[in-house]
């Protein structure tokens, strides 16, 4: 349902021509995810690699869908005369610094909470 200029841009753009996986690769990965689920479900396989494989396939599928959607957005805006890659960006460093500081503090709090949970589970195992 995209305009012809966007369809043509998706076919001829270097990112989608050489990394064409973004167009239909997500569909192939969805098939792989369904097959992994069927193998695990019907075969009653409960090994760790099946779960990690599902996470990896899901992540790759999501990345491909995001790349493709981003291409549709960029090419649609470019067809209307707006190049998103040709913008002047002025960084607000105080906001970036505040974000990074709060991010590091948040990671510290999460680490502390994980350590509290780990110690509490060890105590519970010993009490039982």
Order of alpha helices (4+ residues) and beta strands (2+ residues): alpha-alpha-alpha-alpha-alpha
